[in-house]
Amino acid sequence: MRMTWVKKMEQELEGVALGRMHRWSFLAAVLVIGGLFSILSENLTIGPSWILLAIVAFLSIPLLLTVYFGQHVWTRILSLIMTGVLTLGLLSSVIFLVDSLFHHSANGLSLFRDAAVLWVSNVVMFGVWYWEIDQGGPIRRHVHKMQPTDFLFPQSTVEGELWSNWKPSFVDYLFLAFNTSTAFSPTDTLVMSRKAKVLMITQSSISLVIVAVLAARAINIIN
């Protein structure tokens, strides 16, 4: 017996899209994140550092099959599972990073390297999240299924035929995530929904913690 939330998703996506919806950008992004985690120090990961890459690679097989057969509901479920697992890995590694600072369990060079890896992973990770949640997901966005917008991009507010059919791509969400980690704000994009605001708060907080760890280590080295 299928769970209620699966049935609800099936009803929402019924008739929304026919055929295949390619997710190469998503797949490339999660593999990059998994690859970045594989080069982290072992003391910053739960289990071996390659475990998240292995999980992503394993789940990529059923994901590609659901895309091939046009099973949009299960494609979205698998995508959210993969994104959730990687996010938990990111959060745990940031916690271990802070712990390593206080217990001096890592030398300066490895700490800087791990912090840089986690910062880049944070940007790509939340670029994936923004791409997945905006207007109900990529399928609804690209088939003109009207949904409340989570992010209002400047192109969407421009009148005229030039931008009338414009839709955000993964690069737009990656740019949004990069701005959030560097400027701690979305800069040119309005954040409309509560869930988007919660995600941006989380991303900014992670970025701030990583930068604080680097600053603290730098001050410690100088002293």
C-alpha positions in Angstrom: 0.0 0.0 0.0 1.4 3.3 -1.1 1.9 6.1 1.4 -0.5 9.0 1.4 2.1 11.6 0.4 3.1 9.5 -2.6 -0.5 9.3 -3.8 -0.8 13.1 -3.3 2.3 13.7 -5.4 1.0 11.4 -8.1 -2.3 13.3 -8.3 -0.5 16.6 -8.5 1.8 15.5 -11.3 -0.9 13.6 -13.2 -1.0 15.0 -16.7 1.6 17.6 -15.9 4.4 16.2 -18.1 4.6 13.6 -20.7 7.9 11.9 -21.8 11.2 12.4 -20.2 12.5 15.2 -18.1 16.3 15.2 -18.2 18.1 15.8 -14.9 21.7 15.9 -16.0 22.4 19.1 -14.1 21.1 17.6 -10.9 23.0 14.4 -11.4 26.2 16.2 -12.1 25.8 18.4 -9.1 25.2 15.6 -6.6 28.1 13.6 -8.0 30.3 16.7 -7.6 29.2 17.0 -4.0 29.8 13.3 -3.4 33.2 13.7 -5.0 34.0 16.6 -2.8 33.1 14.7 0.4 35.3 11.8 -0.7 38.4 14.1 -0.3 37.5 15.3 3.2 39.6 14.2 6.1 38.2 11.0 7.6 37.6 12.6 11.0 35.0 14.9 9.4 32.7 12.2 8.0 30.5 9.5 9.4 32.1 6.4 8.2 34.6 6.4 5.3 34.8 9.6 3.3 33.7 7.9 0.1 30.4 6.6 1.5 28.3 9.5 0.3 29.7 9.3 -3.2 28.9 5.5 -3.2 25.3 6.2 -2.0 24.8 8.8 -4.7 26.3 6.6 -7.4 24.0 3.7 -6.3 20.9 5.8 -6.2 21.7 7.3 -9.6 20.9 4.0 -11.3 17.2 3.9 -10.3 17.0 7.7 -10.8 18.1 7.4 -14.4 15.6 4.5 -14.9 12.7 6.6 -13.6 13.8 9.4 -15.9 14.0 7.1 -18.9 10.5 5.6 -18.3 9.0 9.0 -17.4 8.1 8.1 -13.8 8.2 11.7 -12.6 6.9 11.0 -9.1 9.6 8.5 -8.3 12.2 10.7 -10.0 11.3 13.5 -7.6 11.2 11.2 -4.6 14.7 9.8 -5.4 16.0 13.3 -6.1 14.8 14.5 -2.7 16.2 11.4 -0.9 19.6 12.0 -2.5 19.5 15.7 -1.7 18.5 15.0 1.9 21.2 12.4 2.5 23.9 14.8 1.2 22.5 17.6 3.3 22.8 15.5 6.4 26.3 14.6 5.5 27.1 18.3 5.0 25.7 19.3 8.4 27.5 16.5 10.2 30.8 17.4 8.6 30.4 21.1 9.6 29.8 20.0 13.2 32.9 17.8 13.1 34.9 20.8 11.6 33.9 23.0 14.5 34.8 20.2 16.9 38.3 19.7 15.3 39.0 23.4 15.8 38.3 23.2 19.6 40.2 19.9 20.1 43.1 20.8 17.7 42.6 17.4 16.0 43.6 18.8 12.6 46.6 20.7 11.4 46.2 24.1 9.7 46.6 23.0 6.1 44.1 20.2 6.3 41.6 22.4 8.2 41.8 25.1 5.5 41.3 22.5 2.8 38.4 20.8 4.5 36.7 24.2 5.1 37.1 25.1 1.5 35.6 21.8 0.4 32.7 22.2 2.7 32.1 25.8 1.6 31.9 24.8 -2.1 29.7 21.8 -1.2 27.4 24.1 0.7 27.0 26.3 -2.4 26.3 23.4 -4.8 24.1 21.7 -2.2 21.7 24.6 -1.8 21.8 25.3 -5.5 20.2 21.8 -5.8 17.7 22.6 -3.1 16.6 25.8 -4.7 16.3 24.1 -8.1 14.2 21.3 -6.5 11.7 23.4 -4.5 11.0 26.5 -6.7 7.4 26.4 -8.0 7.0 22.8 -7.1 10.0 21.4 -8.8 11.6 21.4 -12.3 8.8 19.5 -14.0 6.1 21.9 -13.1 8.3 24.9 -13.9 9.0 23.7 -17.5 5.5 22.7 -18.5 3.9 26.0 -17.5 2.0 24.4 -14.5 1.1 27.5 -12.5 2.5 27.3 -9.0 3.3 29.9 -6.4 6.9 31.1 -6.9 9.5 30.6 -4.2 12.1 32.8 -5.9 11.3 35.9 -8.0 14.1 36.4 -10.5 14.5 39.8 -12.1 13.9 38.3 -15.6 10.4 37.3 -14.5 9.5 40.9 -13.7 10.6 42.3 -17.1 7.7 43.1 -19.4 8.0 42.4 -23.1 8.3 39.4 -25.5 12.1 39.1 -25.0 11.8 37.5 -21.5 8.2 36.3 -21.7 9.2 32.6 -22.0 12.2 32.8 -19.8 12.5 30.1 -17.1 15.4 29.7 -14.6 17.9 27.0 -15.2 20.2 25.2 -12.7 22.9 27.8 -13.2 20.5 30.5 -12.0 19.9 28.7 -8.7 23.6 28.0 -8.4 24.3 31.7 -8.8 21.6 32.4 -6.1 23.3 29.9 -3.8 26.7 31.4 -4.4 25.5 34.9 -3.6 23.8 33.6 -0.4 27.2 32.1 0.8 29.3 35.1 -0.1 27.0 38.1 0.6 24.7 36.3 3.1 21.7 37.6 1.0 20.1 36.7 -2.4 21.1 40.1 -3.9 19.0 40.4 -7.1 16.4 37.7 -6.4 13.4 38.1 -4.1 12.7 35.2 -1.7 9.0 34.7 -1.5 8.1 31.5 0.4 8.8 30.5 4.0 10.5 27.2 3.0 12.9 29.1 0.7 13.7 31.5 3.6 14.4 28.7 5.9 16.7 27.1 3.4 18.5 30.4 2.9 18.9 30.9 6.6 20.4 27.4 6.9 22.8 28.0 4.0 24.0 31.4 5.3 24.4 29.9 8.8 26.6 27.1 7.5 28.7 29.5 5.4 29.1 31.8 8.4 30.2 28.9 10.6 32.8 27.8 8.1 34.2 31.3 7.7 34.3 31.7 11.5 36.2 28.5 11.8 38.7 29.7 9.2 39.1 33.1 10.9 39.5 31.5 14.4 42.2 29.1 13.0 44.0 32.0 11.3 44.0 34.1 14.5 45.3 31.1 16.4 48.2 30.6 13.9 49.1 34.3 14.1 49.1 34.2 17.9 
